[in-house]
Amino acid sequence: MPVTYSIVARDPKTGELGVAVQSHYFQVGPAVPWAQAGVGAVATQSLANIGYGPLGLELMHGGYSAEQALRAVTSGDDHPEIRQCAMVDATGRVAAHTGGQCIPEAGHQTGDSYSCQANLMERPTVWSAMANTFESTDGPLAERLLATLDAAEAEGGDIRGRQSAALLVVTGNPTGKSWEDRVYDLRVEDSPEPLHELRRLYRIRQAYLADSEAEHFEEVGDAEQAKAARLRALELAPENLELRYWAGMALCRAGDIREGALLVAEVVRADPRWDRLIDHLVRSQRMTAEQAEMLRALMAAAEAK
C-alpha cells in the first residue's frame, strides 16, 4: 500500500476541495485521493486502509466534521498505528492522523483549511516545507496543490524516489452529478518524473476545459465566443492536433475561413485522415457544403505555398 506525501485542502474563496499526492508506488491515484463536492476530501496513506476514503466521505456527507469522521474511521480500525490519513470537510475544518508505527520520517502539519502529511521521507522537514509553500502560493487551488507537491520533492521527498502522482479537485458548487463536479481528476500511474507529467496533464486538461466551453457557445449559436475559447484551448496545448483542428473549424464558422484553413491544413498535413472528417461535418450540419468547398480550396492553396 502507498507510502507517500500528500495534501488535502479547501479553497475558502471558491469552496473547491482537492487532494494532490506523489509516491514511489504504482497507481497511487486509485488509493490515496478521495473527494466529493460539497462534502469533503480525504487522503489515506502509509500502510493505507483505502476504506478510510469512501467511509470518511460518507460520514462527512452525513454531517460529521472532519475530526469526527477521522476519529470514527481510526476507532474502527484494528491497526490505526500504521495508518496516516487527513480530511477536510466542506466548511474547511481539518483533521490529520499519523500513527506511531508509520515508517519514518513521518508526520503532518495542519493549517487553515488544509493538511500536509508524509511518511517514508528523506527528511522530517518535508511536511512543513509543503505547508509553507501552500500558505505562500496564490492562484487556483489546483495550482497551489501542484506547487505543494513540488516543494515536497525539493525538500527530498520519498526516500525511494518517484513513480506515480495524482490530482483530484472538485467544484465548490456541487451539481449532484459527480462526473460534472470533478474539475480535475488526473493520474500518472508510472513515470520516472510523475510531477512533471502531472503538470503536463494539468495543462492539457485546462485546454480541454476551454474546448468544452467552446462547445457550449456553439450550442447557443455564439460563434465569436466559441472561436475565442477554441483559440484559448489551442494556446494552452499547441501540440494537440485535435484542439488545432477544432480551433480551425471554429474560425471557419465565425467567418475567418482563410485563417481556419491554415490551422486545418496543418492538422491534415500531420495526419491525412482528418480531411475526411470535413465531409462528416457537412453531413451532420456542423458546416455547410459551401464552407467545406472554400475550406478545401484554401487548404490546397496553403499547401501549394
N, C-alpha and C positions, 0 to 999 in steps of 0.2 A: 504494500500500500504506500501511497505517496508520503515522502518526507520532503519538505519544501518551504518556500516562503510565499506569503500572500497578503492581500489587503482586502478588507470589506469596508464599504463606505456608502454614505448617503450624501447627495448634494443638497444642501439646505435651500439653494435658490430654485432648483428645478424639481426636487423631490426624487430625482433618479437614484436608483440603488445599483451597486455594482460590486463585482469581485474580480480581482486580477491575480494570477498565480503563475509561478515558474518552478520547475522541478527537474531533477535528473531522474525521470520516471516516464515510462511510455504512456501516453494518453492521460495526462493529468486532468484534462478538461472534463471528462465524464464523471470524475470522482470528487474533486475539491470544490468547485464553484456552484452555488445554488442561489437563485434569486427569483422573486415574484413581485411584480409591480404592485405597489400599494400595500405590501406585506412586509418584506424584509429581504436580507441577503445573509448567506451562510458560507463560511469556508471551513471545511472539515479535513484535517490532515494529520501528520505524524503517522503512526500506525492506524490509519483512518478507519473510523466507523462511518461508512458512507451514509448510513441511515440517519445520522445527525442532520444531513442536509434536508431531505424531504420532511422529516419529522419536525425539525426546527421551524420550517416554513409553515407547516400545518398548525403548529402551536401558536405561532405569531398571528396567523390568519384567524385563529380562534380567540385572539385577544391577549395572549401572553406578551409581556415585554421581552426584549432580547435577553435580559438577565434571567427572567423566569423560564424562558424556553431553554436556555443553555443549562440552567440548573436541572431542569426536568430530564434532558437527554443524558446528561452525565450521571444523574442519580440512577437512571435505569440501565446503566452500562456496567457490566462486570469488571471492566478494565479501563476506567477513566484515567488511570495514571499513565497510560501510553498514548492518550489522545491529545490532540491540540485542535481547538475549534474557536471560531469567533463569529458573532452575529451582530447585525444592526437591524433595528426594526424601522417601520415606516415613519416614525417620529424622530429618528436619529439616535435613539438610545442604543448603547453599545455594551456588549459583554464579551469576555475572552477567557479561555481556559488553556493552560499549558500544564499537562500532567507531569508529575515529578520524575517519571521514568522516560520522558521524551528524550531522544538522543541529542546530547549537547553538540554544538551550542544551541540552546533552545530558549525562547522567551517571546514575550509580546509587549506591545505598548498601545494603549488606547488613548484616544483624544476625542475632540468634538465631532461626533458622527462618523468615527472611523476606528478601525483597529488594524494594526500590523502585527503579523506573527511569523515565526520562522523556527525551524529545527534542523539539526544536522548541518549547521552553518560553519563557514570558515572562521568567523569571529562573532563574539557576543554583541557586537555593535550594529549588526545588520538591521534589526527591527527598529532601533532608534534612528538610524540613517533613513530608513523608509518613512518613518513618521515625520521627521524634519522636512523631507522632500515634499511629502503630501501637503503639509501645512504651508509650505512656502511657494507652492506652484499654483498658478492661476489657470483659468480656462475650463473647458468642459470636463465633466467627471471622467470620461474615458481617457482623456489625455493626462489628467492628473494621476490616474491609476497606472498608466504605462510609464510615466516618469518615476513613479514609486518603485516599480519593478527594476528599472534601470539603476536606481540608487542602491537597491539591494545587491545587484550584481557588481556594481562598482565597489561596494564595501567588502566583496569577497564571495557572497552568495553561497550556494550549496557547495559543501566541501568536495563533492564528487564531480562537480561541473554542471553542464546544462543538457537538457533533452527536449522537454515539452513545455508549453505555456498555453494560457487561455485568458480570454477577456469576456466577461458577461456583464452587460449593462441593460437594465430595464427602465422603461419610461416612468416619469413621475406622475403621469396622467393615465392611469390604467383604463383600458377599454373593456376588460373582461375577456379579451381574446389574447391568449398568451402568445400566440405567434406574431401578433402585431405589437405587443408590448416589449418584445426583445429588440432593443435598438442595436446592440452588438452581441453576437454570440459566436466568437471566433476561437478556433482551436488550432494549435500547432502540435501535431501528435509526436513527431520525431524529427529533430533537426539539430545540427551542431551549433546553430545560432538561433534559438527559438524566439528570443526577444526581437531580433532584427526581423524575423519572418512575421511575428505578430504585428509589428508596426506596418509592414507591407500590407498585410491583410486588412488592417485598420484603415489604411489609406484607400484601398480598393472598395471596402465597404462604404466609406464616405462617398466615393464616386457613385456607387450603385444607389445610395440613398438619394443623391441628386437626380439620378436617372429615373428613379421611381417618382420623384416629384414632377419630373418632366411628363411622365405618363399621365399623371393626374391632370396637368394643364392641357394635354392633348385631348383627354376625355371631355373636358369642358369647353374645348374649342379655342383655347388661348395659345395660338401658335408662337407668339413672341416670347411669352414666359416659358413655354416648352423649349424653345430654342436656347434661351439663356441657361436653363437648367441642364440641358444636354451639353452645352459647351463647358459649363462648370464641371460636369462629370468628366469630360474629356481632359480638362486641365488637371484634375486630380489623378487621373490614370491614363496618361497619353499613350502608354504601350498597349492598351487594351483595344483589340480590333473591334469588338462588338460595340463598345462605347463610341469609338470613332465612326463606325458605320451609322449608328442611330443619331449621332450629332449631325452627320451629313444629311440624313433624311429630314431631320428637324429643320435644318437650314432650307432645304428644298421646299418643305411645306410652308415655311414662313416667307417664301418668295425669293430667297437667296440661293437660286439653283446653281449658279456658277460656283459659289464658294462650297456649297454642299457637294457638288460633283467632284471637287478636288479631294475632299475627305473620303468619299465613297470610292473613288478611283484608287486611292492609297490602300484601302482595305482589299479591294478586288485584286490589286497587284500582288498583295501578300497571300491571298487565298481566293482563286477564281470562283469558288462555289458561292461566294457572297453575291455575285452578279445575278445568279438565278433567283435570289430572294426578291429582286425587284419585281419580277412577274407575279410572284405570290402576293406582294403588297398591293399590286393593282387589282388582283382578283379579290382580295379582301377589303377593297375600297380604302386602303390606307394611303393610296397615291393614285392620281389619275393617269390614264394612258398617255395623255399629252405630257404630263410631268415626267413620266418614265422615259418617253422618247427624247425629250430635251435633256434629261439627265444623262442618258447613254451617249448622246451626241457630244455633250460637254466632257464626259469622261474620255471619249475617244480623242477629243481634241487635246485634253490634258496628257494623254499617253503619247500623242504624236509629237509633243514638245520635247 
